[in-house]
């Protein structure tokens, strides 16, 4: 099958950003607002641009952010088609709420320049630095109007709830599921937890392991464990040594469940437990075929999309050669196991006859949080 690819970027490399943006998307009840008039933005120097033909929309009209975070991201999108060469000037203005500018946050000029070419119809944000204090003022609200300078369109209002970081937050696992292999050369499973709001003090988290006796024995046999957050730390990495025996046991699931916190933090809903899929290095799964979708790219390059299935707890090496079957073969990607197909994009000069291959599944070398 053939498809044409014009501008394909490494979509897999944007997953982390996708997980970050999803964290801001939690909806909350509307916050009260003060009625404050917005100054006339004026027309400014548009450099041939026509701001009146552009519109502004909010990607997340309501945000919740802890006081100890670095800043409030006011996400927005400028919609329309390029109408000039100058940047689009988007400004944020504080219009109400219980928070105080200069005390709880520093709005500064509240300006973001969006490139007319390449910046429209995509995510942008205005950064509003937060000011952390050591007083317990409770949660506070902040209302911002975002508008395009030179446009007569009504501003878009964003509601922000600033959570006081003196309050106790929540604790949870970073992922609700992850994978490992008994035969990993580093000899351990790495578990990662994180906490919200007050991180000033140390905290000890007690969690338990649920699974078959043989499965728990692979993690040392102790059903109840602890993890310690150091003062100021919002996350902790907990290594659990693996016991690699010679028995053929197949793939097993072990559930890790948070029971309590020494400072009274509550388990985070949806992340209070995580399922570890632990594969066995004595079990050799069958490999899946590598599917290659050919296409064409601009600038005299070719592009291909490669997909394959990898079982949880294992990995496969994707290699390529530009010199035929004899090689040399170069490592292109390490594909970790998951419940969905793993996809990689590769582009190269059109004059090259590139070959690809994948090896058989081998023990996963890292604790894969997915």
C-alpha positions in Angstrom: 0.0 0.0 0.0 1.2 3.5 -0.8 0.6 6.8 0.9 2.1 10.2 0.4 3.7 12.0 3.4 4.5 15.6 3.1 5.4 16.9 6.5 5.5 14.1 9.0 7.1 14.8 12.3 8.0 12.3 15.0 4.6 11.9 16.6 5.9 9.5 19.2 8.2 12.3 20.5 5.1 14.5 21.3 3.5 11.9 23.6 5.0 13.6 26.7 3.6 16.9 25.7 0.2 15.3 25.1 0.3 13.8 28.6 1.2 17.3 30.0 -1.6 19.1 28.3 -4.2 16.5 29.4 -3.2 17.4 33.0 -4.5 21.0 32.6 -7.8 19.9 31.1 -9.7 19.1 34.3 -12.9 21.0 34.4 -14.1 22.9 37.4 -17.3 24.8 38.4 -17.4 28.5 37.2 -15.6 31.0 39.4 -17.0 34.3 40.4 -15.7 37.3 38.5 -15.4 41.0 39.1 -16.6 43.4 36.4 -13.5 45.2 35.2 -13.4 47.1 32.0 -10.7 46.1 29.5 -8.8 49.0 27.9 -9.1 49.5 24.2 -6.3 47.5 22.7 -6.0 49.8 19.8 -4.9 48.9 16.3 -1.1 48.8 16.7 1.3 48.3 13.8 0.0 45.2 12.0 2.5 45.3 9.2 -0.1 44.5 6.6 -1.8 42.0 8.9 -5.6 42.1 9.5 -6.3 41.1 13.1 -10.0 41.5 12.6 -10.0 38.5 10.3 -8.5 36.3 13.0 -10.2 34.8 16.0 -9.0 33.5 19.4 -10.2 30.4 21.2 -9.2 28.9 24.5 -8.0 25.3 24.5 -8.7 25.0 28.2 -11.1 27.6 29.6 -10.7 26.4 33.1 -7.3 25.4 34.7 -6.2 24.1 38.1 -2.6 24.7 39.1 -0.7 24.3 42.3 1.0 27.4 43.8 4.4 25.6 43.8 4.4 25.2 40.1 6.6 27.5 38.0 3.8 29.2 36.1 0.2 29.3 34.9 0.0 28.4 31.2 -2.8 30.3 29.5 -3.4 28.1 26.5 -5.0 29.5 23.4 -5.2 29.2 19.6 -5.3 31.9 17.0 -7.6 30.8 14.2 -7.5 32.0 10.6 -5.3 32.3 7.6 -2.1 34.3 7.2 -2.9 37.9 6.1 0.4 39.6 6.5 4.0 39.3 7.7 4.0 40.6 11.2 3.4 38.6 14.4 0.0 38.5 15.9 0.0 40.1 19.4 -2.0 38.3 21.9 -2.3 39.8 25.4 -3.7 38.5 28.7 -5.3 40.9 31.3 -6.2 40.1 34.9 -9.9 41.0 35.4 -10.9 39.5 38.7 -10.8 36.8 41.3 -9.5 36.4 44.8 -5.8 36.2 43.8 -3.7 39.3 43.8 -1.3 40.3 41.0 2.2 40.9 42.3 1.5 38.8 45.3 0.2 35.5 43.9 1.5 35.8 40.3 3.4 38.1 38.1 1.6 38.8 34.9 4.2 41.2 33.5 3.1 42.5 30.1 1.0 39.4 29.5 2.1 39.4 25.9 2.7 36.5 23.5 3.8 37.1 19.9 2.4 34.4 17.5 4.1 34.1 14.1 1.8 34.9 11.3 3.5 32.1 9.3 3.4 28.8 11.1 1.8 30.0 14.4 -1.8 30.1 13.5 -4.3 27.3 14.2 -1.9 25.6 16.7 -1.5 25.6 20.4 0.2 28.6 22.0 0.3 29.9 25.6 1.1 32.9 27.7 3.3 32.2 30.7 2.3 33.7 34.0 4.9 33.0 36.7 3.5 32.0 40.1 4.8 33.5 43.4 5.1 30.9 46.2 4.7 31.9 49.8 4.7 30.2 53.2 1.3 31.3 54.4 -1.8 29.2 54.2 -4.3 31.4 52.3 -6.4 28.6 50.9 -7.3 28.2 47.3 -7.6 31.4 45.2 -9.1 32.2 41.9 -7.8 34.3 39.0 -9.7 35.4 35.9 -7.9 36.4 32.7 -9.2 37.9 29.5 -7.2 37.0 26.4 -7.5 39.1 23.2 -5.8 39.9 19.9 -4.5 43.4 19.8 -6.1 45.3 16.9 -9.2 43.1 16.9 -12.7 44.2 17.8 -13.7 40.6 18.7 -14.8 40.0 22.3 -12.0 38.7 24.6 -11.9 35.0 25.7 -12.1 34.6 29.5 -10.1 31.9 31.3 -10.7 30.8 34.9 -7.8 29.6 36.9 -7.9 27.9 40.4 -4.6 28.3 42.2 -4.3 25.5 44.8 -2.5 26.6 48.0 0.6 24.4 48.3 0.5 24.5 52.1 -2.5 22.2 51.9 -2.0 18.4 51.8 -2.3 17.1 48.2 -2.5 13.7 46.7 -0.1 10.9 45.9 -0.2 8.4 43.1 1.7 6.3 40.6 2.9 8.2 37.5 1.3 5.5 35.3 -1.6 3.2 35.9 0.3 0.4 34.1 3.9 -0.5 33.3 6.0 -3.4 32.2 9.2 -5.1 33.1 11.1 -8.4 32.5 12.5 -10.8 35.1 15.7 -11.1 33.0 16.5 -7.3 32.7 20.2 -6.8 32.9 19.8 -4.0 35.4 18.2 -6.5 37.8 15.4 -4.2 39.0 11.9 -2.8 38.5 11.7 1.0 38.8 8.5 2.3 40.3 7.7 6.0 40.1 5.3 8.0 42.3 4.5 11.7 42.5 2.7 14.0 44.9 0.9 17.3 44.6 0.7 20.6 46.6 2.7 20.6 49.8 6.1 19.1 49.1 8.0 20.9 51.8 8.3 17.9 54.2 9.3 14.3 53.9 6.6 11.7 53.5 6.6 7.9 53.7 4.2 6.1 51.5 3.1 2.5 52.3 1.9 0.4 49.4 1.2 -3.3 48.9 1.8 -5.9 46.2 -1.1 -8.1 45.1 -0.6 -11.1 42.9 0.3 -14.8 43.0 2.8 -16.0 45.5 5.3 -16.9 42.7 4.9 -13.5 41.1 5.4 -11.5 44.3 8.4 -13.8 45.0 10.1 -12.5 41.8 10.0 -9.1 43.5 11.5 -10.4 46.7 8.4 -11.8 48.3 7.6 -8.9 50.6 4.0 -7.9 50.2 4.1 -4.5 52.0 6.7 -1.9 50.9 7.4 1.8 51.6 8.6 4.7 49.5 10.0 8.0 50.9 9.6 11.5 49.4 12.5 13.8 50.5 11.7 17.4 51.5 11.0 19.5 48.4 10.7 16.4 46.1 7.5 16.0 44.1 8.4 12.6 42.8 10.3 9.5 43.9 11.8 6.6 42.0 11.6 3.3 43.9 13.9 0.5 42.7 12.6 -3.1 43.5 15.2 -5.8 43.0 14.2 -8.7 40.7 14.8 -12.4 41.6 15.6 -14.1 38.3 15.0 -17.8 38.6 15.3 -20.5 36.0 11.6 -21.5 35.9 9.3 -21.0 32.9 6.5 -18.9 34.4 5.2 -16.9 31.5 3.8 -13.3 31.9 2.2 -12.3 35.2 0.4 -9.2 36.5 1.2 -7.7 39.9 -0.9 -4.9 41.2 0.7 -2.2 43.4 -1.7 -0.4 45.7 -1.1 2.8 47.8 -2.4 2.2 51.3 -1.4 5.3 53.3 0.9 8.3 53.7 2.7 9.4 56.9 1.5 13.0 56.4 -2.1 12.2 55.6 -2.0 12.6 51.8 -4.9 10.9 50.0 -4.3 8.5 47.2 -4.8 10.1 43.7 -8.0 8.9 42.0 -7.2 6.8 39.0 -3.5 6.5 40.0 -3.8 5.0 43.5 -2.7 1.7 42.0 -0.7 0.4 39.0 -0.5 -2.9 37.3 3.0 -4.3 36.6 3.2 -6.8 33.8 6.2 -8.9 34.6 7.5 -11.1 31.7 9.7 -14.1 32.0 13.0 -14.4 30.2 12.7 -18.2 30.1 9.5 -17.7 28.0 10.3 -16.9 24.3 7.3 -15.3 22.6 6.9 -15.4 18.8 7.9 -12.3 16.9 5.4 -10.3 14.8 6.0 -9.2 11.2 7.2 -5.7 10.4 4.8 -3.8 8.2 6.3 -1.1 6.0 4.1 1.7 4.5 6.0 3.4 1.7 5.5 7.0 0.7 7.2 10.0 -0.8 8.5 13.2 0.9 9.5 16.7 -0.3 13.1 17.7 -1.1 14.2 14.5 -2.8 13.6 12.3 0.2 11.6 9.1 0.8 9.7 8.2 3.8 8.3 5.0 5.3 6.2 4.2 8.3 7.1 1.0 10.1 4.7 -0.8 12.5 4.9 -4.0 14.5 3.4 -5.6 17.6 5.6 -6.3 20.6 4.4 -8.2 23.7 4.5 -6.6 27.1 7.7 -7.1 29.0 9.8 -7.5 25.9 11.5 -5.3 23.3 12.6 -5.7 19.7 15.5 -3.9 17.9 14.6 -2.2 14.7 17.7 -1.9 12.4 18.3 -0.6 8.8 21.0 -1.1 6.2 21.8 1.0 3.1 24.3 -1.6 1.9 22.1 -4.6 1.3 21.6 -7.7 3.4 25.3 -8.0 4.2 25.1 -4.7 6.1 26.4 -3.1 8.2 23.1 -2.8 10.0 22.5 0.3 12.2 20.2 0.4 15.2 17.3 2.8 14.5 14.9 2.2 17.4 14.2 0.0 20.4 10.5 -0.8 20.4 9.0 -1.7 23.9 6.0 -3.9 24.3 2.5 -2.5 24.6 -1.1 -3.4 23.8 -1.1 -1.5 20.6 1.1 -1.4 17.5 4.4 0.4 17.8 5.0 2.9 15.0 8.2 4.6 13.7 8.7 7.0 10.8 12.0 6.9 8.9 13.1 9.2 6.0 16.1 9.0 3.8 17.6 10.2 0.5 15.6 9.0 -2.5 18.7 7.6 -4.1 19.2 5.2 -1.2 17.8 1.6 -1.2 17.2 1.2 2.5 16.4 -2.2 4.1 14.8 -2.7 7.5 14.7 -5.7 9.9 13.6 -6.5 13.4 15.1 -9.1 15.7 13.2 -11.6 17.9 11.6 -10.4 21.2 14.1 -10.1 24.0 13.8 -9.2 27.7 12.8 -5.5 28.3 15.7 -3.6 29.6 13.8 -0.9 31.4 10.6 -0.4 33.4 8.3 0.8 30.7 5.5 3.1 32.0 2.7 2.3 29.6 
